[in-house]
Amino acid sequence: MKRRTKEFALRAMKLADALPKTAGGKTIGGQLVRAATSVAANYRAACRARSGADFRNKLAVCEEESDESAFWIELAAAAALVPSRRLQKLLDESNELTAILVASRRTSARRNA
């Protein structure tokens, strides 16, 4: 997951670089980069969590940021800033990461209940 979240962040950065340099493109690109890189950074932090509760809290942040990344990708598609076909794989990855993070957090909560 560390490698996968880092790759997700890198792909989001490349997408942001490809967005038009308009106000909308810059806003969406900046927000996408912040959210996607936060997924990777917070997942890395979760791996070094000091307790089960700390781990779940950090995963919750990852989950929120991954879902937010999906929002920015969807917004880029809705605004037709780049062709939708170019966005679909990144959007799919964001949704898959979100699902994995939700399941991981729930599993951790059950094990530590």
GUROVO-625774 format. One line per field, with one value per residue: x, y, z of N, C-alpha, C, O, CB in turn. Coordinates in nm, 4 decimals. Glycine has a CB too. Example, Ala and Ser with C-alpha at 12.3 -4.5 7.8 and 13.67 -1.06 7.14 Angstrom:
<rs>
n.x 1.3190; 1.2850 $
n.y -0.5690; -0.2250 $
n.z 0.7800; 0.7080 $
ca.x 1.2300; 1.3670 $
ca.y -0.4500; -0.1060 $
ca.z 0.7800; 0.7140 $
c.x 1.3200; 1.2900 $
c.y -0.3300; 0.0030 $
c.z 0.7800; 0.7870 $
o.x 1.4236; 1.3409 $
o.y -0.3319; 0.1138 $
o.z 0.8465; 0.8039 $
cb.x 1.1308; 1.4084 $
cb.y -0.4473; -0.0598 $
cb.z 0.9046; 0.5725 $
</rs>
This chain:
<rs>
n.x 0.0821; 0.2030; 0.3650; 0.1669; 0.0024; 0.1868; 0.2410; -0.0118; -0.0221; 0.1851; 0.0809; -0.1436; -0.0164; 0.0991; -0.1307; -0.2319; -0.0345; -0.0946; -0.3321; -0.5204; -0.3840; -0.5672; -0.7839; -0.9646; -0.8431; -0.5980; -0.6875; -0.8273; -0.6177; -0.4259; -0.5668; -0.6163; -0.3548; -0.2759; -0.4608; -0.4159; -0.1406; -0.1491; -0.2827; -0.0836; 0.1220; -0.0043; -0.0744; 0.1729; 0.2447; 0.0530; 0.1465; 0.3428; 0.2167; 0.1420; -0.0399; -0.3384; -0.5616; -0.4466; -0.3526; -0.5989; -0.7098; -0.5317; -0.5677; -0.8302; -0.7978; -0.6552; -0.8523; -1.0494; -0.9042; -0.8492; -1.1057; -1.1690; -0.9850; -1.0995; -1.3252; -1.2118; -1.1026; -1.3343; -1.4554; -1.2791; -1.3302; -1.6037; -1.5876; -1.4667; -1.1885; -0.9808; -0.9721; -1.2199; -1.1535; -0.8892; -0.8908; -1.0217; -0.8866; -0.7333; -0.9344; -1.0669; -0.8647; -0.8504; -1.1037; -1.0806; -0.8683; -0.9926; -1.1944; -1.0376; -0.9085; -1.1248; -1.2137; -0.9841; -0.9678; -1.2047; -1.1593; -0.9405; -1.0645; -1.2472; -1.0734; -0.9517; -1.1504 $
n.y -0.1203; 0.1206; 0.1736; 0.1809; 0.3988; 0.6036; 0.5965; 0.6676; 0.9341; 1.0422; 1.0055; 1.1711; 1.4159; 1.4388; 1.4548; 1.6993; 1.8706; 1.8574; 1.9874; 2.2729; 2.6054; 2.7761; 2.9606; 2.7772; 2.5309; 2.5536; 2.5690; 2.3239; 2.1465; 2.2105; 2.1492; 1.8772; 1.7730; 1.8312; 1.6727; 1.4083; 1.3642; 1.3759; 1.1409; 0.9468; 1.0354; 1.0291; 0.7603; 0.6444; 0.7490; 0.6183; 0.3611; 0.3774; 0.4145; 0.4659; 0.3314; 0.1253; 0.2899; 0.5271; 0.4386; 0.3816; 0.6382; 0.7750; 0.6274; 0.7005; 0.9664; 0.9272; 0.7963; 0.9993; 1.1883; 1.0448; 1.0079; 1.2761; 1.3339; 1.1902; 1.3466; 1.5868; 1.4900; 1.4052; 1.6544; 1.7827; 1.6294; 1.6867; 1.9553; 1.9390; 1.9647; 1.8015; 1.5153; 1.2747; 1.0019; 1.0002; 1.0451; 0.8390; 0.5992; 0.6961; 0.7930; 0.5529; 0.4267; 0.5957; 0.5499; 0.2749; 0.2769; 0.4203; 0.2380; 0.0212; 0.1421; 0.2034; -0.0573; -0.1562; 0.0077; -0.0610; -0.3341; -0.3171; -0.1875; -0.3827; -0.5843; -0.4677; -0.4255 $
n.z 0.0000; 0.0637; -0.1586; -0.3545; -0.2766; -0.3002; -0.5751; -0.6653; -0.5758; -0.7318; -0.9908; -0.9734; -0.9473; -1.1999; -1.3550; -1.2594; -1.3548; -1.6221; -1.6489; -1.7682; -1.7486; -1.6334; -1.4058; -1.2908; -1.3599; -1.2254; -0.9603; -0.9218; -0.9827; -0.7838; -0.5470; -0.5893; -0.5927; -0.3286; -0.1822; -0.2832; -0.2343; 0.0369; 0.1006; 0.0534; 0.2288; 0.4808; 0.4957; 0.5132; 0.7615; 0.9155; 0.9128; 1.0991; 1.3328; 1.6808; 1.8298; 1.8185; 1.7992; 1.7089; 1.4610; 1.3303; 1.3268; 1.1587; 0.9244; 0.8762; 0.8025; 0.5644; 0.4169; 0.3930; 0.2428; 0.0108; -0.0895; -0.1275; -0.3274; -0.5366; -0.5752; -0.6811; -0.9175; -1.0471; -1.0734; -1.2484; -1.4732; -1.5146; -1.5744; -1.8110; -1.8438; -1.9137; -2.1322; -2.0474; -2.0613; -1.9987; -1.7318; -1.6052; -1.5107; -1.2979; -1.1351; -1.0801; -0.9316; -0.7094; -0.5969; -0.5411; -0.3558; -0.1502; -0.0769; 0.0148; 0.2315; 0.3992; 0.4590; 0.5871; 0.8124; 0.9438; 0.9928; 1.1656; 1.3806; 1.4631; 1.5473; 1.7641; 1.9424 $
ca.x 0.0000; 0.2890; 0.4017; 0.0456; -0.0405; 0.2864; 0.2144; -0.1344; 0.0168; 0.2629; -0.0109; -0.2253; 0.0693; 0.1103; -0.2581; -0.2383; 0.0537; -0.1564; -0.4528; -0.4956; -0.3363; -0.6770; -0.8134; -1.0243; -0.7419; -0.5008; -0.7539; -0.8489; -0.4867; -0.3659; -0.6416; -0.5928; -0.2194; -0.2753; -0.5351; -0.3521; -0.0143; -0.1857; -0.3128; 0.0438; 0.1942; -0.0738; -0.0648; 0.3071; 0.2369; -0.0278; 0.2329; 0.4284; 0.1269; 0.1837; -0.1451; -0.4461; -0.6455; -0.3693; -0.3554; -0.7326; -0.7266; -0.4537; -0.6374; -0.9492; -0.7515; -0.6255; -0.9817; -1.1091; -0.8247; -0.8683; -1.2386; -1.1598; -0.9153; -1.2004; -1.4079; -1.1401; -1.0922; -1.4689; -1.4784; -1.2003; -1.4042; -1.7276; -1.5516; -1.4037; -1.0537; -0.9047; -1.0652; -1.2616; -1.0821; -0.7598; -0.9134; -1.0929; -0.8012; -0.6971; -1.0559; -1.0851; -0.7655; -0.8929; -1.2166; -1.0289; -0.7941; -1.0906; -1.2578; -0.9371; -0.8855; -1.2444; -1.2100; -0.8725; -1.0039; -1.3074; -1.0936; -0.8615; -1.1554; -1.3012; -0.9677; -0.9152; -1.2724 $
ca.y 0.0000; 0.2392; 0.1976; 0.2139; 0.5352; 0.6953; 0.5998; 0.7462; 1.0745; 1.0819; 1.0158; 1.2910; 1.5313; 1.4471; 1.5069; 1.8415; 1.9413; 1.8566; 2.0714; 2.4065; 2.7044; 2.8679; 2.9658; 2.6490; 2.4261; 2.5696; 2.5370; 2.1793; 2.0822; 2.2300; 2.0734; 1.7359; 1.7394; 1.8305; 1.5572; 1.2817; 1.3471; 1.3519; 0.9978; 0.8757; 1.0757; 0.9811; 0.6145; 0.6175; 0.7773; 0.5132; 0.2436; 0.4003; 0.4555; 0.4231; 0.2492; 0.0909; 0.4082; 0.6184; 0.3785; 0.4034; 0.7815; 0.8095; 0.5673; 0.7815; 1.0825; 0.8766; 0.7695; 1.1286; 1.2515; 0.9668; 1.0434; 1.4132; 1.3251; 1.1488; 1.4644; 1.6793; 1.4249; 1.4144; 1.7936; 1.8066; 1.5658; 1.7617; 2.0840; 1.9059; 2.0218; 1.7019; 1.4104; 1.1837; 0.8745; 1.0193; 1.0556; 0.7236; 0.5074; 0.7618; 0.7939; 0.4159; 0.4018; 0.6704; 0.4778; 0.1494; 0.3094; 0.4560; 0.1137; -0.0537; 0.2130; 0.1824; -0.1957; -0.1695; 0.0747; -0.1433; -0.4554; -0.2783; -0.1572; -0.5103; -0.6586; -0.3984; -0.3952 $
ca.z 0.0000; 0.0606; -0.2989; -0.4302; -0.2454; -0.3568; -0.7195; -0.6815; -0.5605; -0.8506; -1.1052; -0.9527; -0.9772; -1.3461; -1.4047; -1.2257; -1.4477; -1.7548; -1.6510; -1.8227; -1.6522; -1.6037; -1.2625; -1.2538; -1.3717; -1.1163; -0.8339; -0.9160; -0.9779; -0.6519; -0.4466; -0.6163; -0.5471; -0.1817; -0.1305; -0.3221; -0.1624; 0.1762; 0.1130; 0.0640; 0.3502; 0.5996; 0.5016; 0.5666; 0.9053; 0.9780; 0.9285; 1.2160; 1.4410; 1.8146; 1.8907; 1.7267; 1.7798; 1.6241; 1.3279; 1.2723; 1.3004; 1.0401; 0.8108; 0.8498; 0.7258; 0.4295; 0.3538; 0.3569; 0.1373; -0.1111; -0.1395; -0.1778; -0.4558; -0.6351; -0.6044; -0.7698; -1.0484; -1.1054; -1.1097; -1.3697; -1.5831; -1.5363; -1.6352; -1.9398; -1.8466; -1.9893; -2.1747; -1.9398; -2.0714; -1.9340; -1.5876; -1.5501; -1.4338; -1.1725; -1.0540; -1.0326; -0.8268; -0.5917; -0.5375; -0.4859; -0.2337; -0.0477; -0.0301; 0.0916; 0.3575; 0.4820; 0.5071; 0.6813; 0.9372; 1.0092; 1.0412; 1.2823; 1.4899; 1.5127; 1.6161; 1.8879; 2.0192 $
c.x 0.0865; 0.3248; 0.2793; -0.0009; 0.0582; 0.2658; 0.0890; -0.1023; 0.0929; 0.1743; -0.0994; -0.1443; 0.0842; -0.0177; -0.2673; -0.1518; -0.0075; -0.2822; -0.4205; -0.4572; -0.4397; -0.6991; -0.8716; -0.9234; -0.6411; -0.5619; -0.7722; -0.7157; -0.4219; -0.4346; -0.6199; -0.4552; -0.2145; -0.3438; -0.4617; -0.2194; -0.0400; -0.2209; -0.1825; 0.1156; 0.1271; -0.0764; 0.0719; 0.3092; 0.1578; 0.0561; 0.3252; 0.3460; 0.1704; 0.0814; -0.2480; -0.5342; -0.5761; -0.3699; -0.4892; -0.7573; -0.6515; -0.5154; -0.7618; -0.9122; -0.7221; -0.7548; -1.0474; -1.0354; -0.8377; -1.0037; -1.2393; -1.0874; -1.0126; -1.2893; -1.3394; -1.1231; -1.2275; -1.4987; -1.4016; -1.2704; -1.5292; -1.7015; -1.4842; -1.2647; -0.9553; -1.0046; -1.0947; -1.1862; -0.9465; -0.7721; -0.9633; -1.0060; -0.7611; -0.8177; -1.0836; -0.9885; -0.8035; -1.0068; -1.1727; -0.9522; -0.8898; -1.1548; -1.1616; -0.9167; -1.0041; -1.2407; -1.0990; -0.9057; -1.1071; -1.2475; -1.0134; -0.9521; -1.2134; -1.1960; -0.9328; -1.0354; -1.2769 $
c.y 0.1266; 0.2752; 0.2438; 0.3565; 0.6383; 0.7083; 0.6814; 0.8954; 1.1237; 1.0978; 1.1388; 1.4169; 1.5498; 1.4999; 1.6567; 1.9237; 1.9527; 1.9429; 2.2081; 2.5050; 2.8145; 2.8701; 2.8329; 2.5366; 2.4328; 2.5302; 2.3870; 2.1059; 2.0933; 2.1484; 1.9230; 1.6933; 1.7342; 1.7067; 1.4264; 1.2598; 1.3225; 1.2054; 0.9216; 0.9089; 1.0223; 0.8291; 0.5745; 0.6417; 0.6695; 0.3886; 0.2563; 0.4439; 0.3946; 0.3341; 0.2155; 0.2104; 0.5096; 0.5702; 0.4063; 0.5501; 0.8242; 0.7487; 0.6471; 0.9065; 1.0405; 0.8563; 0.9000; 1.1934; 1.1767; 0.9984; 1.1857; 1.4155; 1.2865; 1.2669; 1.5573; 1.6204; 1.4325; 1.5568; 1.8311; 1.7472; 1.6453; 1.8954; 2.0650; 1.9691; 1.9301; 1.5939; 1.3117; 1.0525; 0.8823; 1.0188; 0.9258; 0.6314; 0.5672; 0.7676; 0.6547; 0.3848; 0.4747; 0.5976; 0.3450; 0.1740; 0.3434; 0.3300; 0.0310; 0.0102; 0.1977; 0.0423; -0.2163; -0.1079; -0.0077; -0.2710; -0.4258; -0.2523; -0.2861; -0.5862; -0.5981; -0.3653; -0.4730 $
c.z 0.0000; -0.0830; -0.3786; -0.4018; -0.3003; -0.5081; -0.7501; -0.6732; -0.6832; -0.9735; -1.0945; -0.9840; -1.1284; -1.4074; -1.3786; -1.3199; -1.5875; -1.7630; -1.7084; -1.7120; -1.6287; -1.4528; -1.2146; -1.2564; -1.2592; -0.9820; -0.8191; -0.9042; -0.8413; -0.5441; -0.4641; -0.5657; -0.3947; -0.1260; -0.1602; -0.2506; -0.0140; 0.1994; 0.1377; 0.1947; 0.4763; 0.6085; 0.5587; 0.7172; 0.9783; 1.0037; 1.0492; 1.3372; 1.5732; 1.8839; 1.7834; 1.6968; 1.6890; 1.4792; 1.2600; 1.2416; 1.1749; 0.9140; 0.7752; 0.7701; 0.5819; 0.3513; 0.3069; 0.2398; 0.0048; -0.1733; -0.1942; -0.3123; -0.5662; -0.6735; -0.7039; -0.9096; -1.1205; -1.1508; -1.2357; -1.4904; -1.6167; -1.6044; -1.7712; -1.9534; -1.9185; -2.0313; -2.0619; -1.9428; -2.0025; -1.7813; -1.5246; -1.4656; -1.2993; -1.0793; -0.9978; -0.9182; -0.6982; -0.5204; -0.4767; -0.3568; -0.1197; 0.0102; 0.0550; 0.2286; 0.4526; 0.5429; 0.6101; 0.8161; 1.0140; 1.0669; 1.1677; 1.4033; 1.5492; 1.5940; 1.7513; 1.9746; 2.1493 $
o.x 0.0474; 0.3162; 0.2887; -0.0398; 0.0184; 0.2725; 0.0843; -0.1504; 0.0680; 0.1906; -0.1276; -0.1970; 0.0821; -0.0143; -0.3067; -0.1902; 0.0236; -0.3329; -0.3069; -0.4949; -0.4049; -0.6398; -0.8322; -0.9188; -0.6026; -0.4964; -0.7368; -0.7027; -0.3688; -0.3692; -0.6068; -0.4418; -0.1553; -0.2925; -0.4470; -0.1890; 0.0390; -0.1923; -0.1727; 0.1643; 0.1947; -0.0804; 0.0832; 0.3684; 0.1918; 0.0381; 0.3800; 0.3987; 0.2282; 0.1117; -0.2452; -0.5767; -0.6395; -0.3856; -0.4925; -0.8195; -0.7033; -0.5152; -0.7957; -0.9863; -0.7600; -0.7650; -1.0951; -1.0982; -0.8372; -1.0150; -1.3030; -1.1251; -1.0091; -1.3240; -1.4016; -1.1285; -1.2338; -1.5604; -1.4534; -1.2705; -1.5580; -1.7837; -1.4490; -1.2280; -0.8578; -1.1114; -1.0040; -1.1572; -0.8953; -0.6741; -0.9485; -1.0486; -0.7557; -0.8040; -1.1197; -1.0274; -0.7895; -1.0061; -1.2226; -0.9689; -0.8698; -1.1681; -1.2020; -0.9087; -0.9855; -1.2619; -1.1186; -0.8752; -1.0971; -1.2818; -1.0188; -0.9191; -1.2272; -1.2273; -0.8895; -1.0250; -1.3723 $
o.y 0.2284; 0.3910; 0.3353; 0.4279; 0.7471; 0.8185; 0.7551; 0.9740; 1.2337; 1.1921; 1.2041; 1.5128; 1.6622; 1.5802; 1.7326; 2.0334; 2.0455; 1.9685; 2.2547; 2.4877; 2.9306; 2.7905; 2.7820; 2.4552; 2.3300; 2.4660; 2.3293; 2.0132; 1.9952; 2.0862; 1.8500; 1.5884; 1.6425; 1.6427; 1.3425; 1.1475; 1.2557; 1.1511; 0.8421; 0.8190; 0.9755; 0.7743; 0.4834; 0.5639; 0.6332; 0.3197; 0.1566; 0.5025; 0.2860; 0.2695; 0.2696; 0.2304; 0.5703; 0.6495; 0.4499; 0.5826; 0.9013; 0.8119; 0.6604; 0.9479; 1.1104; 0.8944; 0.9087; 1.2470; 1.2385; 1.0137; 1.2128; 1.4916; 1.3426; 1.2843; 1.6017; 1.6931; 1.4625; 1.5772; 1.9035; 1.8069; 1.6690; 1.9431; 2.1621; 2.0200; 1.9768; 1.5827; 1.2703; 0.9962; 0.7815; 0.9946; 0.9054; 0.5894; 0.4966; 0.7492; 0.6406; 0.3232; 0.4191; 0.5852; 0.3065; 0.1007; 0.3003; 0.3168; -0.0236; -0.0595; 0.1809; 0.0252; -0.2865; -0.1649; -0.0222; -0.3110; -0.5013; -0.2913; -0.2977; -0.6452; -0.6688; -0.2868; -0.4597 $
o.z -0.0573; -0.1238; -0.4604; -0.4942; -0.3419; -0.5626; -0.8486; -0.7549; -0.7325; -1.0509; -1.1951; -1.0403; -1.1785; -1.5007; -1.4671; -1.3605; -1.6621; -1.8722; -1.6988; -1.5961; -1.6070; -1.3801; -1.1097; -1.1641; -1.2034; -0.8999; -0.7162; -0.8243; -0.7892; -0.4604; -0.3658; -0.5027; -0.3377; -0.0342; -0.0714; -0.2105; 0.0527; 0.3061; 0.2311; 0.2633; 0.5679; 0.7187; 0.6408; 0.7921; 1.0909; 1.1041; 1.0962; 1.4318; 1.5772; 1.9842; 1.6729; 1.5829; 1.6028; 1.3864; 1.1449; 1.1405; 1.0942; 0.8084; 0.6576; 0.6809; 0.4879; 0.2347; 0.1938; 0.1485; -0.1017; -0.2949; -0.2960; -0.4014; -0.6757; -0.7903; -0.8004; -1.0088; -1.2397; -1.2554; -1.3207; -1.5981; -1.7340; -1.6826; -1.8381; -2.0593; -1.9773; -1.9712; -1.9898; -1.8372; -1.9537; -1.7108; -1.4041; -1.3580; -1.1987; -0.9584; -0.8810; -0.8190; -0.5892; -0.3979; -0.3710; -0.2593; -0.0061; 0.1319; 0.1577; 0.3297; 0.5731; 0.6629; 0.7093; 0.9209; 1.1358; 1.1782; 1.2648; 1.5153; 1.6710; 1.6974; 1.8423; 2.0689; 2.2259 $
cb.x -0.0934; 0.4172; 0.4620; -0.0666; -0.0559; 0.4305; 0.1991; -0.2392; 0.1026; 0.3724; -0.0979; -0.2785; 0.2083; 0.1438; -0.3767; -0.1947; 0.1882; -0.1904; -0.5125; -0.6197; -0.2050; -0.8079; -0.9112; -1.1389; -0.6707; -0.4502; -0.8895; -0.9257; -0.3959; -0.3697; -0.7914; -0.6055; -0.1167; -0.3437; -0.6765; -0.3299; 0.0758; -0.3032; -0.3854; 0.1335; 0.2039; -0.2145; -0.0862; 0.4134; 0.1729; -0.1487; 0.3158; 0.5351; -0.0176; 0.2107; -0.2125; -0.5295; -0.6796; -0.2241; -0.3300; -0.8409; -0.6785; -0.3086; -0.6751; -1.0183; -0.6249; -0.5458; -1.0749; -1.1082; -0.6777; -0.8566; -1.3440; -1.0869; -0.7997; -1.2866; -1.4395; -1.0028; -1.0462; -1.5753; -1.4388; -1.0589; -1.4421; -1.7991; -1.4589; -1.4931; -1.0048; -0.7844; -1.0089; -1.4099; -1.0642; -0.6969; -1.0122; -1.1530; -0.6756; -0.6429; -1.1760; -1.0650; -0.6254; -0.9365; -1.3250; -0.9386; -0.6977; -1.1990; -1.3066; -0.8026; -0.8588; -1.3745; -1.1906; -0.7468; -1.0587; -1.4191; -1.0017; -0.7774; -1.2682; -1.3504; -0.8438; -0.8406; -1.3971 $
cb.y -0.0002; 0.2157; 0.0692; 0.1149; 0.5526; 0.6456; 0.4567; 0.7073; 1.0930; 0.9787; 0.8903; 1.2961; 1.5139; 1.3101; 1.4334; 1.8644; 1.8705; 1.7152; 2.0858; 2.4573; 2.7657; 2.8261; 3.0808; 2.6160; 2.4364; 2.7149; 2.6076; 2.1308; 2.1421; 2.3757; 2.1067; 1.7072; 1.8421; 1.9558; 1.5532; 1.2782; 1.4705; 1.4412; 0.9440; 0.9101; 1.2280; 1.0343; 0.5518; 0.7065; 0.9146; 0.4781; 0.2223; 0.5063; 0.4152; 0.5434; 0.3230; -0.0216; 0.4728; 0.6307; 0.2266; 0.3521; 0.8638; 0.7620; 0.4221; 0.8210; 1.1454; 0.7437; 0.6949; 1.2233; 1.2584; 0.8162; 1.0288; 1.5039; 1.2234; 1.0329; 1.5407; 1.7142; 1.2763; 1.3682; 1.8856; 1.7473; 1.4211; 1.7844; 2.1627; 1.9523; 2.0490; 1.6412; 1.3358; 1.1563; 0.8346; 1.1501; 1.1652; 0.6449; 0.4721; 0.9037; 0.8431; 0.3158; 0.4459; 0.8126; 0.4534; 0.0790; 0.4268; 0.5498; 0.0300; -0.0596; 0.3614; 0.2019; -0.2920; -0.1044; 0.2163; -0.1784; -0.5145; -0.1529; -0.0648; -0.5977; -0.6642; -0.2718; -0.4264 $
cb.z 0.1212; 0.1433; -0.3625; -0.3968; -0.0937; -0.3258; -0.7747; -0.5739; -0.4342; -0.8794; -1.1156; -0.8075; -0.9116; -1.4056; -1.3387; -1.0809; -1.4560; -1.7939; -1.5091; -1.8978; -1.7005; -1.6788; -1.2316; -1.3459; -1.5047; -1.1104; -0.8248; -1.0406; -1.0818; -0.6145; -0.4552; -0.7664; -0.6004; -0.1276; -0.1910; -0.4725; -0.1812; 0.2164; -0.0153; -0.0550; 0.3576; 0.6014; 0.3600; 0.4962; 0.9295; 0.8896; 0.8025; 1.1842; 1.4096; 1.9002; 2.0120; 1.7836; 1.9154; 1.6757; 1.3363; 1.3671; 1.4202; 1.0560; 0.8414; 0.9821; 0.7912; 0.4368; 0.4519; 0.4777; 0.1790; -0.0818; -0.0282; -0.0759; -0.4484; -0.5794; -0.4753; -0.7107; -1.0330; -1.0038; -0.9949; -1.3559; -1.5468; -1.4039; -1.5416; -2.0556; -1.7046; -1.9036; -2.2953; -1.9489; -2.2182; -1.9807; -1.5599; -1.6611; -1.5141; -1.1992; -1.1370; -1.1479; -0.8734; -0.6311; -0.6424; -0.5879; -0.2589; -0.1062; -0.1498; 0.0149; 0.3308; 0.3980; 0.3898; 0.6244; 0.9089; 0.9099; 0.9324; 1.2507; 1.4413; 1.3948; 1.5297; 1.8559; 1.9363 $
</rs>
